[in-house]
Amino acid sequence: QPGVSSGALVINSLWLAAGVGLMLGALAVALKLAAPGTVAGLTWSEVLIAAATVPVMLAMLFLQSILLGEGRAVPYNVVEAACAIASLVALAGIEAAWGLTVSAALAVVLGWHAVAAFVFLVLLAPSGSPHWQPDVAQMRRMAAYAGRIYVTGLIAYAVIRIDVLLVNSFLG
């Protein structure tokens, strides 16, 4: 949007990632407490690591989106590729050395997403000393815009899933 600084978008994105991520992480913990069957097979450590991953992954995703919105595809791709390769190497190394567990895999994913989020934050660092207060009016506009895109994406996903269900039912 015209007149919106990328610094304000970065700060709002970090606040939204923290707020929404913590709520979703708390929901995962609440599900484990109230309805353990919904996360059957996951230990408490796995659920807690996964819950901690949500805000980090949202921050990374939001910061990636800002970088792409600025047309900076090369740094985006370099960071994305480097973290993906580093994750694979780390997972393979852990598997070879000790045997990979779900907790270890989740921790590796969390760690590399945190590194990627930090690198994206450095790449998007606002000039001057940023104010770390969210711009609530801008945040509402961001959420309204994202909500429209989310609904569109959700509908597209639902159509694809319904198609898969129909094909499966036709095939027996």
C-alpha positions, 0 to 999 in steps of 0.5 A, a space after each residue: 500500500 502507498 505510504 506504508 513503510 516496510 519497517 511498520 510492516 515488519 514490526 506488525 508482522 512480528 507482533 502478529 506472528 507472536 500473537 497468533 503463533 502463541 494462540 495456536 501453540 496454546 491451542 495445541 497444548 490445550 488439545 493435548 490436555 483436553 482431547 489427547 486423541 487429537 494428537 495421538 502418538 505425540 509425546 508432550 515434548 513433541 507437542 511443546 516443540 511443535 507449539 513453539 515452532 508455530 510463532 517462529 514459522 509464522 514470523 519467517 513466513 510473514 517476513 518472507 512475504 514482505 521480502 517478496 513484496 519488495 521484489 527481492 527474490 534473490 535474497 529470498 531464494 538464497 535464504 530459503 535454499 540455504 536453510 532447506 539444505 542445512 535442515 536436510 544436512 542436519 537431519 541426515 547427520 543426526 540420523 547417522 550419528 544417533 538415530 533421528 527422533 520426532 523431537 529431534 526432527 522438530 527441533 531441527 526444523 524449529 532451529 533452522 526456521 528461527 535462523 531463516 526468520 532472523 536472516 529475513 529480519 536482518 535483510 528487512 531491518 528498517 533504517 534508523 531506530 525502529 519503534 517496536 510498537 505495533 500500528 494497530 490501524 495498519 495491523 487491521 488493514 493487513 489482517 483484512 487483506 490477508 483474510 480475503 486471501 486466506 478465504 480464497 486459498 481455503 476455498 481452493 484447498 477445499 475444492 481440491 480435497 473434495 475432488 480427491 474424496 470424489 475420485 476415491 469414492 468413484 474408485 471404491 
